[in-house]
Amino acid sequence: MGMFDRFLPKKKPVEIKNNIPKEKESIKKSFGVYCNKNHGTKGEKLCPKCTALLATVMTKMNRCPYGITKPICDRCEIQCFGDKNNKMFNEIMSASSTGMMFKHPIMAFKHKMASMSVDYSKSKQEKNEREKAEAKAKNAAEKAKAREEAKKKKEEKK
């Protein structure tokens, strides 16, 4: 088959999308929805506390150890923002979800789909790890049983 490879269609390399700009936009809008509702701001203007947290979030997103392959922040295992900021960030994101559905429904839907995708891939990964651990334990038990049987046979021969 080696000489016919040139006639086969070439495989395209996997394209990794940079979703960080979209996620940043989604986070900014979520902060706007939350701050407008809870702190009485108007439009895209945020209160000083929300502005400071948003600046921290944006800076940390630029330094994400995952790079452009990062999961969405509220589903990430790494807590980049620190305990206090991370708790506030998650609170803002969950509190603004209903408002986002009304003000920016397409963006909210896409964000929800991305979070479901992350949850699904994590559950698959955990399932694979569980299966590997179970197979490893089963294999170890079988080897131990085989060693015991071999030891008994040796003793019987003596």
Stockholm file with secondary structure:
# STOCKHOLM 1.0

chainA/1-158         MGMFDRFLPKKKPVEIKNNIPKEKESIKKSFGVYCNKNHGTKGEKLCPKCTALLATVMTKMNRCPYGITKPICDRCEIQCFGDKNNKMFNEIMSASSTGMMFKHPIMAFKHKMASMSVDYSKSKQEKNEREKAEAKAKNAAEKAKAREEAKKKKEEKK
#=GR chainA/1-158 SS CGGGGGGSCCCCCCCCCCCHHHHHHHHHHHHHHHHHHHHCCCTTCCCHHHHHHHHHHHHHHHTCTTGGGCCCGGGCSSCTTCHHHHHHHHHHHHHTHHHHHHHSHHHHHHHHHHHHHHHHHHHHHHHHHHHHHHHHHHHHHHHHHHHHHHHHHHHHHC
#=GC SS_cons         CGGGGGGSCCCCCCCCCCCHHHHHHHHHHHHHHHHHHHHCCCTTCCCHHHHHHHHHHHHHHHTCTTGGGCCCGGGCSSCTTCHHHHHHHHHHHHHTHHHHHHHSHHHHHHHHHHHHHHHHHHHHHHHHHHHHHHHHHHHHHHHHHHHHHHHHHHHHHC
//
